[in-house]
Amino acid sequence: MATTRLDMRLDEEIKAKAEKASALLGLKSLTEYIVRLIDDNATQVIAQHESITVENDAFDRFMNACKETRKPNKVLMEATSFTKKQGIK
């Protein structure tokens, strides 16, 4: 159940298009349509910024480097420091 409010002003044409899209999707209201768009888009943006995709060969090279190196080298320590500063978990 929604407990917070978002007030916004729209161009008349944008509102009309959104209302039409909402009706075409069979949604109950313009609000339901807007909430769905915000939720879907926010989820996608967050996922894009909180994940990283690595090509198989790069991952394999990384794993091999991890297995071969017993003591972290300078580059690895710098990478660790960088990721911590970026807030990457």
C-alpha positions as CSV (number, residue, x, y, z in Angstrom):
1,M,0.0,0.0,0.0
2,A,1.4,3.4,-1.0
3,T,2.3,5.7,1.9
4,T,4.1,8.5,0.2
5,R,3.1,11.1,-2.4
6,L,4.9,12.5,-5.5
7,D,3.5,15.6,-7.1
8,M,4.6,16.5,-10.6
9,R,3.7,18.8,-13.5
10,L,3.6,17.5,-17.0
11,D,3.2,18.8,-20.5
12,E,-0.4,18.3,-21.6
13,E,0.8,16.1,-24.6
14,I,2.9,13.9,-22.4
15,K,0.0,13.4,-20.0
16,A,-2.3,12.5,-22.8
17,K,0.1,9.9,-24.2
18,A,0.6,8.4,-20.8
19,E,-3.1,8.1,-20.2
20,K,-3.5,6.4,-23.6
21,A,-0.7,4.0,-22.8
22,S,-2.1,3.3,-19.4
23,A,-5.5,2.5,-21.0
24,L,-4.0,0.3,-23.7
25,L,-2.3,-1.7,-21.0
26,G,-5.5,-2.1,-19.2
27,L,-4.3,-0.4,-16.1
28,K,-6.7,1.1,-13.5
29,S,-5.2,4.5,-13.5
30,L,-2.5,6.8,-14.7
31,T,-0.9,6.6,-11.3
32,E,-0.6,2.8,-11.6
33,Y,1.1,3.3,-15.0
34,I,3.6,5.9,-13.7
35,V,4.4,3.8,-10.6
36,R,5.1,0.8,-12.8
37,L,7.4,2.8,-15.1
38,I,9.3,4.3,-12.1
39,D,9.7,0.9,-10.4
40,D,10.8,-0.9,-13.6
41,N,13.2,1.8,-14.6
42,A,14.7,2.3,-11.1
43,T,15.3,-1.5,-10.8
44,Q,17.0,-1.5,-14.2
45,V,19.2,1.5,-13.5
46,I,20.2,0.2,-10.0
47,A,21.1,-3.2,-11.5
48,Q,23.2,-1.6,-14.2
49,H,25.2,0.4,-11.7
50,E,25.6,-2.3,-9.1
51,S,26.8,-5.1,-11.3
52,I,29.6,-5.8,-13.8
53,T,29.8,-8.2,-16.7
54,V,33.2,-9.8,-17.4
55,E,34.0,-11.7,-20.6
56,N,34.8,-15.4,-20.0
57,D,38.5,-15.0,-20.9
58,A,39.0,-12.0,-18.7
59,F,37.4,-13.9,-15.8
60,D,39.5,-17.0,-16.5
61,R,42.7,-14.9,-16.5
62,F,41.7,-13.2,-13.3
63,M,41.0,-16.5,-11.6
64,N,44.3,-17.9,-12.8
65,A,46.1,-14.8,-11.5
66,C,44.4,-15.3,-8.1
67,K,45.5,-18.9,-8.0
68,E,49.1,-18.2,-9.0
69,T,49.8,-15.2,-6.8
70,R,50.2,-15.9,-3.1
71,K,50.9,-12.4,-1.9
72,P,48.8,-9.5,-3.3
73,N,50.9,-7.4,-5.6
74,K,50.8,-3.6,-5.9
75,V,48.3,-3.6,-8.8
76,L,45.9,-5.8,-6.9
77,M,46.2,-3.7,-3.8
78,E,45.5,-0.6,-5.8
79,A,42.4,-2.3,-7.4
80,T,41.1,-3.2,-4.0
81,S,41.6,0.3,-2.7
82,F,39.8,1.7,-5.8
83,T,36.8,-0.6,-5.4
84,K,36.5,0.3,-1.7
85,K,36.6,4.0,-2.6
86,Q,33.9,3.5,-5.3
87,G,31.7,1.6,-2.8
88,I,31.8,-1.6,-4.8
89,K,31.0,-4.6,-2.6
